Amino acid sequence: MPDIPSASSQPLVADAQARRADRQGGQLLVDALRVHGTQMVFGVPGESYLEVLDALYDARDAVRFITCRQEGGAAYMAEAYGKLTGRPGICMVTRGPGATNAAIGVHTAFQDSTPMILFIGQVGSDFVEREAFQEIDYRRMYGPMCKWVASIDRVDRIPEMVSHAFHVAMSGRQGPVVLALPEDMLRQSACVGDTAPFRAVQSHPGPADVAALHTLLQQARRPLVIAGGSGWTAAAVDALRVFAETWQLPVGCAFRHQDLFDNRHPNYAGDVGIGINPRLAQTVQQADLVLALGARLDEMTTGGYRLLDVPVPRQKLIHVHAGAEELGRVYQAELLIQAAPGPMTAALAALPAPGSVPWGSWLGSVQTDRDAWQAPCPNPGPVQLHEVVMALRALPSDTIVTNGAGNYATWLHRFHRYTTFRSQLAPISGAMGYGVPAAIAAKLTCPQRTVVAFAGDGCFLMNGQELATAAQYGAAVVFVVINNGMYGTIRMHQERRHPDRVLGTQLHNPDFAAYAAAFGLYSEVVTESGQFAPALHRSLASGRPALIEVRIDPDAISPTSTLQDIRAAALNL
């Protein structure tokens, strides 16, 4: 992780009057971003915010503008930056088409609780409400998928509103904010001072809450921790480990939050999400106490709200979340605690150690189930995907692995071992096309770390154009494309519900290695399992962005089943 300064650690503005010289709106905006510690902006340039781009030119040594090839890719990069750093990722796009393209990144940031700020150019205030060229009402468009959306209509309010955007994105349940920038406002000038850097405000558990939790834990016989959500820090992750070790607790990680607990640790229970270990699902259902730390307990983590009964679970539930609006939203818990992960895990780590716990055999069975689930399992064809994924274990422990959506990701969830905090970047929203831009953002943010992106063939081409961005900035990511010639997840569902009636899921793909080479990337094709590890080594040794196309048997649809088996079972019903 690079040395990314916390805005709150920067010196406060000693004399706001010192910056009260007349400044254009574009300059005020860039100055505000610098005040709040922004080092990188992802975007696609547009004529609606030329004044911002002009101000960024003068600040280019302090704030890098990463030019992307499509606004969806830019928004994903900003979202991935927010996940990786814990600070708002910044994206800038133009009005209309740029704004609509960027919506997918905002939706992902909202469902994933990722701090992010999207700045959108807007028509001038004298043209508004006329359906002018590329005009959209962003309040109505973005309202349901972000924490706050507004238009900065007065140039003198830029410092105030940008400061508010940073605070909103980082407070409570973190998430995205959208600010529209009317074109004429950016050209106007104002004599206004800067704000101080934003300060992240966190909720803390009260002594009564901690005492009640302690009592419930002492009364348990089959406890389980489920960790998830945003707002975690390395210190919070370490405190969770101390708490789990002290109390000998099994810890499961919510969907796509596997990097919150070392997957090699004996207390690691597995990932609680799509394709869950059936034995772990039984563990959740048989637990007498579930401590949910930071997780929203959404559809993916709860197996379609079946692992925990709605509205009152069979298990005693302690639900800890930073956002008050999430507590009691679906589940009526035995104990609700509004607290951010850092303060909560610090309180848990400070609990007095028990003399002994009565659930030693319970923890042992969880460990046995986890080890059995991670044992290699064959799939049809000469490429064994578990061997491909397990080859990543030879990489540095802080390697960042990204992926989008698709059945290929179930192999990552099951067989890869995330050992370091901030090593997994994947969309809880289930959005395709995420892995490629997320990996580029990760490599630009943490150039010293190894970054590998996994993508299915359909997932990859949704943002494959961003290979140009990787090449332009020398982001030496290894992109692994799992090619089975179809939208595999949808094909799987087709075969289950409408067997042998395939429509719309077949794909005619390019030669992915040749496609990558056209951008100047190193590239190889893998058709057998034994070829992958050497190809990965050569890709990393190339010192430049690289792509490995892995051609797999289309029948290999998941680690536990094949398309033929799914079709046969559906036809026999």
C-alpha positions as CSV (number, residue, x, y, z in Angstrom):
1,M,0.0,0.0,0.0
2,P,1.4,3.4,-0.9
3,D,1.7,6.2,1.6
4,I,-1.6,7.7,1.0
5,P,-2.1,10.6,3.5
6,S,-5.2,10.8,5.5
7,A,-6.9,14.1,4.9
8,S,-7.5,14.5,8.6
9,S,-3.7,14.2,9.2
10,Q,-2.9,17.2,7.0
11,P,-2.4,20.6,8.7
12,L,-5.6,22.7,8.9
13,V,-5.9,25.8,6.8
14,A,-4.3,28.3,9.2
15,D,-5.7,31.3,7.5
16,A,-8.7,30.9,5.2
17,Q,-8.3,34.5,4.2
18,A,-4.9,33.6,2.6
19,R,-6.8,31.8,-0.2
20,R,-9.5,34.4,-0.8
21,A,-8.1,35.7,-4.0
22,D,-10.6,35.5,-6.9
23,R,-10.6,32.1,-8.4
24,Q,-12.7,30.5,-11.2
25,G,-15.0,27.6,-10.3
26,G,-12.7,25.1,-12.0
27,Q,-9.8,26.2,-9.9
28,L,-11.8,26.3,-6.7
29,L,-12.9,22.7,-7.4
30,V,-9.3,21.4,-7.9
31,D,-8.1,23.4,-4.9
32,A,-10.8,21.7,-2.8
33,L,-9.8,18.3,-4.0
34,R,-6.2,19.0,-3.0
35,V,-7.3,20.2,0.4
36,H,-9.0,16.8,1.0
37,G,-5.9,14.8,0.0
38,T,-6.9,13.8,-3.6
39,Q,-4.0,12.3,-5.5
40,M,-5.7,10.6,-8.4
41,V,-8.8,11.3,-10.6
42,F,-10.2,8.8,-13.1
43,G,-12.2,10.2,-16.0
44,V,-13.0,10.8,-19.6
45,P,-12.6,14.4,-20.6
46,G,-15.6,16.4,-21.8
47,E,-16.2,19.9,-22.9
48,S,-18.7,20.4,-20.1
49,Y,-15.9,20.7,-17.5
50,L,-13.0,22.1,-19.5
51,E,-12.2,24.6,-16.7
52,V,-11.6,21.8,-14.3
53,L,-9.3,20.1,-16.7
54,D,-7.4,23.3,-17.2
55,A,-7.0,23.7,-13.4
56,L,-5.8,20.1,-13.2
57,Y,-3.1,20.9,-15.7
58,D,-1.5,23.3,-13.2
59,A,-1.9,20.7,-10.4
60,R,-0.7,17.7,-12.5
61,D,2.3,17.1,-10.3
62,A,0.0,16.7,-7.2
63,V,-3.1,15.2,-8.7
64,R,-2.9,12.6,-11.6
65,F,-5.7,12.6,-14.1
66,I,-6.0,9.1,-15.4
67,T,-7.6,9.2,-18.9
68,C,-9.9,6.2,-19.4
69,R,-11.5,4.9,-22.6
70,Q,-15.1,4.7,-21.3
71,E,-16.9,6.3,-18.4
72,G,-18.0,3.0,-17.0
73,G,-14.4,1.9,-16.8
74,A,-13.5,5.2,-15.1
75,A,-16.2,4.9,-12.5
76,Y,-15.1,1.3,-11.8
77,M,-11.5,2.5,-11.3
78,A,-12.7,5.2,-8.9
79,E,-14.8,2.6,-7.0
80,A,-11.9,0.2,-6.8
81,Y,-9.6,3.0,-5.5
82,G,-12.2,3.7,-2.8
83,K,-12.2,0.0,-1.8
84,L,-8.5,-0.2,-1.8
85,T,-7.6,3.0,0.1
86,G,-10.6,3.5,2.3
87,R,-10.8,7.1,0.9
88,P,-13.2,8.4,-1.7
89,G,-12.3,7.5,-5.2
90,I,-12.8,10.5,-7.5
91,C,-14.3,10.2,-11.0
92,M,-15.0,13.0,-13.5
93,V,-17.3,12.6,-16.6
94,T,-19.1,14.8,-19.0
95,R,-22.8,15.4,-19.0
96,G,-25.5,13.1,-20.6
97,P,-23.8,10.1,-22.2
98,G,-20.8,10.3,-19.9
99,A,-23.1,10.4,-16.9
100,T,-25.2,7.4,-18.0
101,N,-22.1,5.4,-18.8
102,A,-20.7,6.1,-15.3
103,A,-23.9,5.0,-13.6
104,I,-22.7,1.4,-13.3
105,G,-19.8,2.4,-11.1
106,V,-22.0,4.5,-8.9
107,H,-24.5,1.6,-8.5
108,T,-21.6,-0.7,-7.5
109,A,-20.3,1.8,-5.0
110,F,-23.7,2.1,-3.5
111,Q,-24.3,-1.7,-3.1
112,D,-20.7,-2.3,-2.0
113,S,-20.7,0.6,0.5
114,T,-17.6,2.2,-1.1
115,P,-16.7,5.8,-0.7
116,M,-16.7,7.6,-4.0
117,I,-17.5,11.0,-5.5
118,L,-18.6,11.4,-9.1
119,F,-18.3,14.9,-10.6
120,I,-20.4,15.4,-13.7
121,G,-20.4,18.3,-16.2
122,Q,-23.8,19.9,-16.6
123,V,-25.5,22.4,-19.0
124,G,-25.3,26.0,-18.0
125,S,-27.8,27.3,-15.6
126,D,-29.3,29.5,-18.3
127,F,-30.2,26.3,-20.3
128,V,-31.4,24.1,-17.5
129,E,-35.0,22.6,-17.8
130,R,-35.0,23.1,-21.6
131,E,-33.8,19.6,-22.4
132,A,-30.7,21.2,-23.7
133,F,-27.9,19.3,-25.4
134,Q,-27.1,16.2,-23.2
135,E,-29.1,17.6,-20.3
136,I,-30.2,15.2,-17.5
137,D,-31.8,15.9,-14.1
138,Y,-29.1,14.1,-12.0
139,R,-31.1,14.3,-8.8
140,R,-33.8,12.2,-10.3
141,M,-31.4,9.9,-12.2
142,Y,-28.9,9.2,-9.4
143,G,-31.1,9.8,-6.3
144,P,-31.9,6.1,-5.6
145,M,-28.3,4.9,-6.0
146,C,-26.2,7.3,-4.0
147,K,-26.0,8.9,-0.6
148,W,-26.3,12.4,-1.8
149,V,-26.7,14.1,-5.2
150,A,-26.6,17.8,-5.7
151,S,-25.8,20.5,-8.2
152,I,-23.2,23.2,-7.3
153,D,-25.1,26.2,-8.7
154,R,-23.1,28.9,-7.0
155,V,-19.3,29.2,-7.5
156,D,-18.8,30.5,-3.9
157,R,-20.3,27.3,-2.5
158,I,-17.7,24.9,-4.1
159,P,-15.5,24.5,-1.0
160,E,-18.5,23.9,1.2
161,M,-20.2,21.4,-1.0
162,V,-17.1,19.4,-1.9
163,S,-16.3,19.2,1.8
164,H,-19.8,18.0,2.5
165,A,-19.4,15.4,-0.3
166,F,-16.3,13.9,1.3
167,H,-17.9,13.8,4.7
168,V,-21.1,12.1,3.4
169,A,-19.1,9.5,1.4
170,M,-17.1,8.6,4.5
171,S,-19.8,8.7,7.2
172,G,-21.9,5.9,8.5
173,R,-22.5,3.3,5.8
174,Q,-20.0,4.6,3.3
175,G,-21.0,5.2,-0.3
176,P,-21.1,7.3,-3.4
177,V,-21.9,11.0,-3.8
178,V,-22.7,12.7,-7.1
179,L,-22.1,16.5,-7.8
180,A,-23.2,18.2,-11.0
181,L,-21.1,21.1,-12.2
182,P,-23.0,23.6,-14.4
183,E,-20.8,24.8,-17.2
184,D,-21.3,28.5,-16.5
185,M,-20.6,28.1,-12.8
186,L,-17.2,26.7,-13.5
187,R,-16.3,29.8,-15.5
188,Q,-17.4,32.2,-12.9
189,S,-15.1,33.6,-10.2
190,A,-15.5,34.1,-6.5
191,C,-13.5,35.3,-3.5
192,V,-14.0,32.5,-1.0
193,G,-11.7,30.6,1.4
194,D,-10.9,26.9,1.5
195,T,-12.3,24.5,4.1
196,A,-10.2,22.3,6.4
197,P,-9.6,18.7,5.2
198,F,-12.4,16.4,5.9
199,R,-12.4,14.3,9.0
200,A,-13.9,10.8,9.0
201,V,-16.4,10.5,11.9
202,Q,-17.0,7.0,13.3
203,S,-19.7,5.6,15.6
204,H,-18.4,3.9,18.7
205,P,-20.1,1.1,20.8
206,G,-21.3,2.1,24.2
207,P,-20.2,0.3,27.4
208,A,-23.6,-1.2,27.8
209,D,-23.5,-2.6,24.3
210,V,-20.1,-4.2,24.8
211,A,-21.3,-5.6,28.2
212,A,-24.4,-7.1,26.6
213,L,-22.3,-8.6,23.8
214,H,-19.9,-10.1,26.3
215,T,-22.8,-11.7,28.2
216,L,-24.3,-13.2,25.0
217,L,-20.9,-14.6,24.0
218,Q,-20.4,-16.2,27.4
219,Q,-23.8,-17.9,27.1
220,A,-23.1,-19.3,23.6
221,R,-22.3,-22.9,22.7
222,R,-22.0,-22.6,18.9
223,P,-20.9,-19.1,18.0
224,L,-19.9,-17.8,14.6
225,V,-18.5,-14.4,13.5
226,I,-19.4,-13.0,10.0
227,A,-17.2,-10.1,9.0
228,G,-18.0,-7.8,6.1
229,G,-18.9,-4.3,4.9
230,S,-16.7,-1.3,4.4
231,G,-14.8,1.0,6.7
232,W,-12.2,-1.6,7.8
233,T,-8.6,-0.7,8.4
234,A,-5.5,-2.9,8.9
235,A,-5.8,-2.2,12.7
236,A,-9.4,-3.3,12.7
237,V,-8.5,-6.5,10.9
238,D,-5.7,-7.2,13.3
239,A,-8.1,-6.6,16.3
240,L,-10.6,-9.0,14.8
241,R,-7.9,-11.7,14.6
242,V,-6.9,-11.1,18.3
243,F,-10.6,-11.3,19.3
244,A,-11.1,-14.5,17.3
245,E,-7.9,-16.1,18.7
246,T,-8.7,-15.1,22.3
247,W,-12.2,-16.5,22.2
248,Q,-11.4,-19.4,19.8
249,L,-14.1,-18.2,17.4
250,P,-14.7,-19.4,13.8
251,V,-14.8,-16.4,11.5
252,G,-16.6,-16.4,8.1
253,C,-16.3,-13.6,5.6
254,A,-19.3,-12.0,3.9
255,F,-19.6,-12.2,0.2
256,R,-16.4,-10.8,-1.4
257,H,-14.9,-9.7,1.9
258,Q,-12.5,-12.7,2.2
259,D,-9.5,-10.4,2.8
260,L,-10.8,-9.4,6.2
261,F,-9.4,-12.6,7.7
262,D,-6.3,-14.6,6.7
263,N,-7.7,-17.6,4.8
264,R,-4.9,-19.7,6.1
265,H,-5.7,-19.0,9.7
266,P,-7.1,-22.0,11.7
267,N,-10.1,-19.9,12.8
268,Y,-11.1,-19.1,9.2
269,A,-14.5,-20.7,8.4
270,G,-14.8,-19.8,4.7
271,D,-16.7,-17.3,2.6
272,V,-20.4,-16.8,3.3
273,G,-21.8,-16.0,-0.1
274,I,-22.6,-17.4,-3.6
275,G,-21.5,-21.0,-4.0
276,I,-21.1,-21.4,-0.2
277,N,-19.7,-24.6,1.2
278,P,-22.8,-26.6,2.1
279,R,-21.3,-27.5,5.4
280,L,-20.6,-23.9,6.2
281,A,-24.2,-23.1,5.3
282,Q,-25.2,-25.7,7.9
283,T,-22.8,-24.1,10.4
284,V,-24.5,-20.8,10.0
285,Q,-27.9,-22.3,10.4
286,Q,-26.9,-24.4,13.4
287,A,-25.1,-21.6,15.3
288,D,-26.7,-20.4,18.4
289,L,-25.1,-17.0,18.2
290,V,-24.1,-15.1,15.0
291,L,-22.0,-12.0,15.4
292,A,-22.3,-10.0,12.2
293,L,-19.5,-7.4,12.2
294,G,-20.0,-4.7,9.5
295,A,-21.9,-6.9,7.1
296,R,-25.3,-5.7,5.9
297,L,-26.6,-9.3,5.8
298,D,-27.7,-8.8,2.3
299,E,-29.1,-11.3,-0.2
300,M,-25.8,-12.7,-1.3
301,T,-24.4,-13.2,2.2
302,T,-27.5,-14.8,3.6
303,G,-28.2,-17.1,0.7
304,G,-31.3,-15.3,-0.4
305,Y,-32.3,-14.6,3.2
306,R,-32.4,-18.3,3.9
307,L,-29.4,-18.8,6.2
308,L,-31.1,-16.5,8.7
309,D,-34.9,-16.5,9.0
310,V,-36.7,-13.2,8.3
311,P,-37.6,-11.2,10.4
312,V,-36.5,-13.0,13.5
313,P,-33.6,-15.5,13.1
314,R,-33.5,-18.8,14.9
315,Q,-30.0,-17.9,16.0
316,K,-29.3,-15.1,18.5
317,L,-28.1,-12.3,16.3
318,I,-25.8,-9.5,17.3
319,H,-25.7,-7.1,14.3
320,V,-23.0,-4.4,14.3
321,H,-23.0,-1.8,11.6
322,A,-21.8,1.7,11.1
323,G,-25.1,2.9,9.5
324,A,-28.2,3.2,11.8
325,E,-30.5,2.7,8.7
326,E,-29.1,-0.9,8.3
327,L,-29.9,-2.0,11.8
328,G,-33.3,-3.7,12.0
329,R,-33.8,-3.2,8.3
330,V,-34.3,-6.9,7.6
331,Y,-33.5,-8.7,10.8
332,Q,-34.7,-8.2,14.3
333,A,-31.5,-8.9,16.2
334,E,-31.0,-9.8,19.9
335,L,-28.6,-6.9,20.1
336,L,-28.1,-4.0,17.6
337,I,-25.0,-1.9,17.8
338,Q,-24.2,1.1,15.7
339,A,-20.4,1.1,15.5
340,A,-17.7,1.3,12.8
341,P,-15.4,-1.7,12.4
342,G,-12.4,0.0,14.0
343,P,-13.9,1.1,17.3
344,M,-16.0,-2.1,17.5
345,T,-13.1,-4.6,17.0
346,A,-10.9,-2.6,19.4
347,A,-13.6,-3.1,22.1
348,L,-13.8,-6.8,21.2
349,A,-10.1,-7.3,21.4
350,A,-10.0,-5.6,24.8
351,L,-12.6,-8.0,26.3
352,P,-11.2,-10.1,29.2
353,A,-10.0,-13.5,28.0
354,P,-12.2,-16.4,29.0
355,G,-10.7,-19.1,31.2
356,S,-12.0,-21.7,28.7
357,V,-14.7,-21.9,26.1
358,P,-17.2,-24.8,25.6
359,W,-17.1,-24.8,21.8
360,G,-13.7,-26.3,21.1
361,S,-15.3,-29.2,19.1
362,W,-17.5,-26.8,17.3
363,L,-14.4,-24.9,16.0
364,G,-12.8,-28.1,15.1
365,S,-15.7,-29.3,13.0
366,V,-15.6,-25.9,11.2
367,Q,-11.9,-26.3,10.4
368,T,-12.5,-29.8,9.1
369,D,-15.3,-28.7,6.8
370,R,-13.2,-25.8,5.5
371,D,-10.2,-28.0,4.6
372,A,-12.4,-30.6,2.9
373,W,-14.0,-27.9,0.8
374,Q,-10.7,-26.4,-0.3
375,A,-9.4,-29.8,-1.5
376,P,-8.9,-29.9,-5.3
377,C,-11.8,-31.1,-7.4
378,P,-11.5,-31.9,-11.1
379,N,-13.6,-30.3,-13.9
380,P,-14.0,-31.4,-17.6
381,G,-11.2,-30.6,-20.0
382,P,-7.5,-30.3,-20.0
383,V,-7.5,-27.1,-18.0
384,Q,-8.3,-27.6,-14.3
385,L,-9.4,-24.3,-13.0
386,H,-8.6,-25.2,-9.4
387,E,-4.9,-25.6,-10.5
388,V,-5.0,-22.2,-12.3
389,V,-6.3,-20.5,-9.2
390,M,-4.0,-22.4,-6.8
391,A,-1.0,-21.2,-8.9
392,L,-1.6,-17.8,-7.4
393,R,-0.5,-19.1,-4.0
394,A,3.1,-18.8,-5.3
395,L,2.7,-15.0,-5.7
396,P,3.6,-12.5,-2.9
397,S,1.1,-12.6,0.0
398,D,0.0,-9.0,-0.7
399,T,-1.0,-9.7,-4.3
400,I,-4.2,-8.0,-5.2
401,V,-6.7,-10.1,-7.1
402,T,-9.6,-8.5,-8.9
403,N,-12.6,-10.1,-10.7
404,G,-16.0,-9.2,-12.1
405,A,-19.1,-11.3,-12.2
406,G,-19.4,-14.8,-13.6
407,N,-19.2,-18.5,-12.7
408,Y,-15.4,-18.4,-13.1
409,A,-15.3,-16.4,-9.9
410,T,-16.6,-19.4,-7.8
411,W,-13.2,-21.0,-8.3
412,L,-11.5,-17.9,-6.9
413,H,-13.8,-17.8,-3.9
414,R,-13.2,-21.4,-3.1
415,F,-9.5,-22.1,-3.9
416,H,-7.6,-18.8,-3.6
417,R,-6.3,-17.8,-0.2
418,Y,-6.6,-14.1,0.6
419,T,-4.0,-13.6,3.3
420,T,-3.6,-9.8,3.4
421,F,-6.0,-6.9,4.0
422,R,-7.0,-5.1,0.8
423,S,-6.1,-8.0,-1.5
424,Q,-9.6,-8.7,-2.9
425,L,-11.4,-6.3,-5.2
426,A,-14.7,-7.6,-6.5
427,P,-18.2,-6.2,-6.9
428,I,-20.7,-7.2,-4.3
429,S,-23.3,-5.8,-6.7
430,G,-22.5,-8.6,-9.1
431,A,-21.6,-6.3,-11.9
432,M,-19.8,-7.6,-15.0
433,G,-16.8,-5.8,-16.4
434,Y,-15.3,-4.8,-13.1
435,G,-12.1,-6.8,-12.9
436,V,-10.1,-5.1,-15.7
437,P,-10.6,-1.5,-14.6
438,A,-10.3,-2.4,-10.9
439,A,-7.0,-4.0,-11.5
440,I,-5.6,-1.0,-13.4
441,A,-6.7,1.3,-10.6
442,A,-5.1,-1.0,-8.1
443,K,-1.8,-1.1,-9.9
444,L,-1.7,2.7,-10.4
445,T,-2.4,3.1,-6.7
446,C,-0.1,0.4,-5.4
447,P,2.6,0.0,-8.1
448,Q,4.9,-2.1,-5.9
449,R,2.2,-4.8,-5.4
450,T,1.5,-7.6,-7.8
451,V,-2.0,-7.3,-9.4
452,V,-3.9,-10.1,-11.2
453,A,-7.3,-9.6,-12.8
454,F,-9.6,-12.5,-13.5
455,A,-12.4,-12.1,-16.0
456,G,-14.7,-14.4,-18.0
457,D,-14.7,-13.8,-21.7
458,G,-18.1,-12.0,-21.6
459,C,-17.0,-10.0,-18.5
460,F,-13.7,-9.1,-20.0
461,L,-15.0,-7.5,-23.2
462,M,-17.4,-5.2,-21.3
463,N,-14.3,-3.1,-20.4
464,G,-11.6,-4.7,-22.5
465,Q,-10.9,-1.3,-24.1
466,E,-9.3,-0.3,-20.8
467,L,-6.2,-2.3,-21.8
468,A,-5.4,0.9,-23.6
469,T,-5.4,2.7,-20.3
470,A,-3.1,0.0,-18.8
471,A,-0.7,0.4,-21.7
472,Q,-0.8,4.2,-21.6
473,Y,0.2,4.3,-17.9
474,G,2.4,1.3,-17.8
475,A,0.1,-0.5,-15.3
476,A,1.7,-3.9,-15.3
477,V,-1.4,-6.0,-14.5
478,V,-1.7,-9.6,-15.5
479,F,-5.1,-10.1,-17.0
480,V,-6.4,-13.7,-17.0
481,V,-9.3,-14.3,-19.3
482,I,-11.3,-17.5,-18.7
483,N,-12.7,-18.3,-22.2
484,N,-15.6,-20.7,-22.5
485,G,-17.4,-19.0,-25.4
486,M,-20.5,-18.1,-23.5
487,Y,-22.2,-16.1,-20.8
488,G,-21.7,-19.0,-18.4
489,T,-23.8,-18.0,-15.5
490,I,-26.9,-17.2,-17.6
491,R,-26.3,-20.5,-19.6
492,M,-26.3,-22.4,-16.3
493,H,-29.6,-20.9,-15.3
494,Q,-31.0,-21.5,-18.8
495,E,-30.2,-25.2,-18.5
496,R,-31.8,-25.4,-15.1
497,R,-35.0,-23.8,-16.0
498,H,-35.3,-24.3,-19.8
499,P,-33.0,-27.2,-20.5
500,D,-31.6,-27.6,-24.1
501,R,-33.3,-24.3,-25.2
502,V,-30.2,-22.1,-25.5
503,L,-30.6,-18.6,-26.8
504,G,-28.5,-15.5,-26.4
505,T,-25.7,-16.9,-24.3
506,Q,-23.3,-18.1,-27.0
507,L,-20.4,-15.8,-27.7
508,H,-18.2,-15.4,-30.8
509,N,-14.9,-14.3,-29.3
510,P,-11.8,-12.7,-30.8
511,D,-8.3,-14.1,-30.3
512,F,-7.8,-12.5,-26.9
513,A,-4.0,-12.8,-27.0
514,A,-3.9,-11.1,-30.4
515,Y,-6.3,-8.4,-29.1
516,A,-4.0,-7.7,-26.1
517,A,-0.9,-7.7,-28.4
518,A,-2.6,-5.0,-30.5
519,F,-2.4,-2.7,-27.4
520,G,1.2,-3.6,-26.8
521,L,0.7,-6.1,-24.1
522,Y,2.6,-9.3,-23.5
523,S,0.2,-12.2,-24.2
524,E,-0.1,-16.0,-24.2
525,V,-2.7,-18.7,-24.6
526,V,-3.1,-21.6,-22.2
527,T,-4.9,-24.8,-23.2
528,E,-3.6,-27.1,-20.5
529,S,-3.3,-26.7,-16.7
530,G,0.5,-27.1,-16.7
531,Q,1.0,-24.2,-19.0
532,F,-0.5,-21.6,-16.7
533,A,2.1,-21.2,-14.0
534,P,5.0,-20.7,-16.4
535,A,2.8,-18.3,-18.4
536,L,2.1,-16.4,-15.3
537,H,5.8,-16.2,-14.4
538,R,6.7,-15.0,-17.9
539,S,3.9,-12.4,-17.8
540,L,5.1,-11.0,-14.6
541,A,8.7,-11.1,-15.8
542,S,7.8,-9.0,-18.9
543,G,7.5,-5.9,-16.7
544,R,4.5,-4.7,-18.7
545,P,0.8,-5.3,-18.8
546,A,0.1,-8.9,-19.9
547,L,-2.8,-11.1,-20.8
548,I,-3.2,-14.8,-20.5
549,E,-6.1,-16.4,-22.3
550,V,-7.2,-19.6,-20.6
551,R,-9.4,-21.8,-22.9
552,I,-11.6,-24.1,-20.9
553,D,-14.1,-26.8,-21.7
554,P,-17.6,-25.1,-21.8
555,D,-19.0,-28.0,-19.8
556,A,-16.9,-26.9,-16.8
557,I,-19.5,-24.5,-15.4
558,S,-18.8,-24.7,-11.7
559,P,-16.5,-26.6,-9.3
560,T,-19.4,-28.8,-8.2
561,S,-21.3,-29.5,-11.5
562,T,-21.2,-29.5,-15.3
563,L,-23.6,-28.2,-17.8
564,Q,-24.4,-31.8,-18.9
565,D,-25.3,-32.7,-15.3
566,I,-27.5,-29.7,-14.9
567,R,-29.3,-30.3,-18.1
568,A,-29.8,-34.0,-17.4
569,A,-31.2,-33.2,-13.9
570,A,-33.6,-30.6,-15.3
571,L,-34.9,-32.9,-18.1
572,N,-35.5,-35.7,-15.6
573,L,-37.7,-33.6,-13.4
